Amino acid sequence: LKSPGSGATERRPGLRGKSDGACPCCRAAMATVGNKTELLNLLGDVKARVQDKLGIVDFPMPQFVLIGKQSVGKSRLIEALAGETFNFISGSLGSRRPTVLEFRNVASLKESQWHVRDQQSGQWQQMPTEQVMQIVGQRHEELGKSVSDIPICVRIESPGCVDMQIVDLPGFRDFSIDSETQALAEKIEELDLSFMKDPRNVMLAVEQAGDAATMSSLQKCRQFDPEFKRTVLVRNKLDKYYSDLTPENVGPWVDGHGDLPGHLVRFALTLPHWTDGEAPPKPFRDMIDECNAEDQRQMAGKGLAPGYLASIGFQSFCGFMEKKIEKMFVEAIGPVLTNLKDLKAKHDDQLKALQQEIHDTDPNRLLTATRDCGMSFAGALKHVMEGALDIYPAYTLEAELKLFHQHHAGNDSFTKLPSEDFSGLMDYLEYLRDEVKLAAFEVEINGGAAFRRMMQEVEIFLRFSEIAVETKKRDVIQARGVSMGSLTWRDVVVKLLGNEAHFPLKRRVQYVAERLRWFFEMQKQVTLDFMLRLERNPSSKLYSPLLPRHGKVIQANEITRTLLYETYDRACRRQLASFVELFENMLTSTFSNPWVFLKGATAGEDAFDADVAEVGKMDHVTYTKKRIPVEIRSRSGTETILSEWLNEIPTEASKIDEAVDKVQMLVLKTYSFIRSQVCDQVEIFAESFFKVPMLARLERDMSLIELSPQDAANFQARRDRLEQDMQLKKQHAAEIDGCIERIQNFKLKCEARSIRR
């Protein structure tokens, strides 16, 4: 089946008469390919080896996909391309997976040969036609009322078929008898659309040769190819419309009466047909030739212009398809070779990583390797806290607090909201964003920047701390009591503070501690991402070369990662307990003697503020002598104010109500001073009691990791799997090398032919 008048094909309406757009190398290859079978076999086998043996689906190989509704003649079109009749038995539910059909024209064969690609080995197996039909039917039937995108691959070698490759998709279904078949129809449409979306696929839309406005499959093509650059329309059953066509309407009919774009590639043809259940009345290839000749005769007799006749008949369609697929495959050689080389580089890197991990999991150095990875991880955490760019995950404050609340859902051991006045977390977040306008609230950050933002949030949280109960008259009288010495109002205030103010502040300190622990636990993945991103990064020269190497080991080895993360989490829990203990000790001592804690700083408002010029005239000793008395006086400023308030409290029994009011006021004032001091210093406490010891001790913790017998057994099992993976990677590398060698040899052969010509 050869295409007559290929020059006319380039000029006919609907078939683009532009240059093929191929590069000079591609055109040279096209000119020297000769028999297209070698080219199609080459790229078809390369694609199959890459997809089947390497499991890579996304490969830059063009293909034709055949789409259309049921009963529009798709199967008969495939039979015509194969040059013989056959019947894929797909049951009452029809086809439910793609069928990849490779047609190879082999003139030396006396009869056709059928092959099916084995799913396990990826090898072509020659079989009788009837057995191929059964296998195809079984592959469809095994799906039941479901679908699959895993194709059946069939190859037909015959002296009467067309050199091409096509993917037959299940037909669209307009009608379903029940909900199950409707669900199947929807799955089939979803499967077909997934192929239609791929910009590398050329869509062959098969429609009946009727009104162009009712072509539903063509409309689906328009969704993914609005300009019809990769769509070919095949209007089947042309013979049904012979009687409707006249010299006046034949031209407009071919053009679709304005419903078809002028640049859409389209063909109108008739395929052999006979009564169902009966054998063909003539040899099938003869019937194809007769249908083609009759299409040409009828349309020429209607007065159709010669340019339009190039789009009529099966042979015109075959000629176009052969040229199109040859052009597509030749142009694919370059991208396929580039893709294979990239794939080889990727596999080489993976193979090196496997070899390194096998080396690191050597039983003789297993513990040392694990500890080394842990110490590198601890060192990387320091760099993350110092500030690193482009590492993930990163969170806004809103996302961070939501995750924190989810993590502690159901935990009532500490206060999660700063005040009962907030109706919930969202209310608190709105306050931080809209009223406080907390810095970097909506910025996604991590590491040291997120730590600084968290310190601002917990300081605001602490400042909401209030004494929860009102000081009652009975409490004041009860606290004063009697003793061997003299009990003053100062002692009463201390007792009331210890009883009423210590607990609410303690619960909020627990919130700070939990926020710190959760923050550092969230930095595990951030730290690992930092280590991995150092590879081939310009900034990697600033850090230890072991960081990216150990990062890949941690990422790939779940056992090592689990050991490191468990050690890290234990360190976080230890620092949580230490932080809470030290902070609570500080609070206990504060509430035991708040007057000492509340002494002013050595540089308050009354600090020595001499004129700069005057200071410049003083020698160091003179300046120091003037400064020291001023600083000592400023230290006692707050204590002096509180003492004045204490002296104002009446001691007479008749004035107990007034005394209660003044004591309550003094308790609140004293608590506000303590709260302010704690909030001002919370970042110092977090740095001193949590962050600094955490960073300082983590590396030592990692160096003390011990392996249990179970850990050692798990590592050995991991090592065994790695050796299997490495053997598989070597096989994959050999497959890739084989594909590259075949394509390069093919290119050299084409270039040699070109030189000889």
C-alpha positions, 0 to 999 in steps of 0.5 A: 500500500504505497501513497501515490502523488506525495507532492500533491499531499503537501499542497492539498487543503488541510495538509500543511504545505510548509517545510517539515521544520526538521534540522539539517541532521534530521533531514540527512537522516530521513534521506538516508534511512531507506527502509523505515523499519530499522528506524521504527524498530530501533526507537520502539525497542529503546522505548520499550526497554526504558519503560519495561526494564527501567520503569520510566514512563515519561520518555520523549518518544512521539506516538499516534493515539487512536481515539473515537467512539465505539462503532465508528470503525476504529478496529477496521482502520487498524485492520486496514493498516495491518493489511489483514483481518483479526479480532481482539476478543475483549468481551462484552465490556470492550477494551479497557486498556491501551493496545500498542500496535507496531506495524512493520512492513517486511517485503520478504515475508510470505505471511504475517508474523505476530508478536507479543511483548512479555511483561516480565522479560520485555522480550518479543515472543512470536505466536500464532494469531489466534493465541495473540487474540486470546492473550489480548482478550485475557488482558482486558478481561482480567480488569473486570469493570476497571481500567489500566494504563499499562498497555498490551504491546503487539507487533505485526510483521507483514508484506502488506502492512504500513510501517508505523506505530499506533496506540489504540485507546478504548472507545468513548461510550455515550450510553451506559445501561447501569451505574457500573457501566457508567462508572466504567465509561467515566474511567475510560474517558479519564484514561483516554484524556490522559493520553490526549493531554500529552503534547508528544502524542498525535491524535487520530480522531476517527469519526463517521463522515457525517455533519462536522458539527456533531463530531464529539471526539474531535471536540475532545481533541480541541480541549487539549489541542485548540489549534489542531497542530497534533490532531488528524481527523479521519472521516470513515464510511464515506460511501454512505454519503456518495448519493448526498454529494453533488458537484455543488456541495462536494467541496464545501462538504470536504471542508466541513461546511465551515465547521472544520478549521482550514489547517486541520489535517483530515481525510475521508475514506471508506473501509471494507465492510461485510455482513457480521459473522461472515467471512470477507467476500474477497481478499481483504487487501483487494477490498481495501484497494477497491474501496480506495479506488471507488472513493477516488472515482466517486469524488473525482466524478463529483468534480472535487478539485485535484488538491482535495482528492489528495485527502480522499481514500485510504492510500492517501491516509497511509502515505501521510501516516508513513511520512509523518511517523518517519519525520516524528521518529527522526526528530526524536533521535536527538531528544531520546539520546539526550534523555538517555545520557541524562539517565545514565548520569543519574544512574551513575550518581545513584550507583556511587551513592549505593557503593558509598552506603555499602561501604558505610554499612560495613559491619567493621565500621558500622557504629563509627559510620553512624556516629560520624553521620550523627556528628555531621548532623549536629554540626549542620544544625548549628549552621541552620541556626546561624541562618541558611538560605533555600532550605525547607520545610519553612512555615509562616507563624500561623502554620507553625502555631497550627501545627504546634496545637495539632501536635499537642491536641489533648495535652492539658499540662500547660496553657495553650492560649495566653488568656481566656479572653481569646476564643481560640487559636485563630483569635490569637493569631489575628491579634498577633497579625493585626494588633501586635503586627509581629515581624515576619508573621506571614513569611515562611522561615526556619532555623535561626530566623524562626527561633527569633520570631518564636521568642517574640511570640512567647514573650507576648504570650508570657505578658498575658499572665495575670493573678487568677484570683482576687485577694480576699480579706480572709487571705490577708488576715490568715497570711499575717498570723503571728510568730516569735518575731515581727511579721511585716506586710512585706512577709504577707505580700511574699506569702500571697505572691507565692500562693496566687501568682507562682502557678499561673506563671509556671504554666506559661513557662511550660508553654515556652518550654514545649514551644522550644522543644517542638521547634527544635524537633521540627528542625530535623528535616530542615537540617537534613535538607540543608545537608543534601542541598550542599551537593553541587552548591556554590556555597558548599566550599564554606562547609565540611565536604562530609555534610552532603555525603553523610546527608545522602546516607541519612536520607537513604538509610532509614535505620541510620535516620531513625537512630539519629532522630531518636537521639536528637529527640532525646536531647530535646526532651532532656533540654526541655526538662532542664529548661523547666527545672532551671526556670522553675528554680528561678521562679521559686527563688524569685517568689521566695524573695522578690525584693532581691530579684526586683533590684534595678539594673545598674544602668536605669533612668537615674544612671550617670549621664554626664556630658560627652565633652565633660567625660572626655576631659576626665581620666578613667579613674575619675569617671569611674568614681563618679559613676559607681555611686549613681549606679548603686543608687539606681539599683535600689530604685524599684525596691525603694518604691515598693518600700514606700508602698509597704509603709503606706499600709495601715497596721491598725486593726480598725483599718483592715479593709483599707489594708486589704485593698493596699495589700492587693494593690501591692501584690498586683504591682509586685507581680507586674514587676516580676512578670516584666523582668521575666518577659524581658529576659525570656530570650536569655533564659531560652538561649542559656537553658535550652539552645546553647546547651542543646547545640553544645551537647548534641554532637557529644550525644551523637558520638555516644550512639550505641547499636542494639543487637536488633539495630545491627541485624537491621543494618545487615538486612539493609546491607543485603538489600543495598547489594541487590539494588546495586546489582539491579542498578548495574543491569539498568546501566548496562541497558542504558549503555546498550540503548545509547550504543544502538542509537549512536551506531544508527546515526553513524550508519546514516552519516556513512550512507550520506557520505557515500551518496 
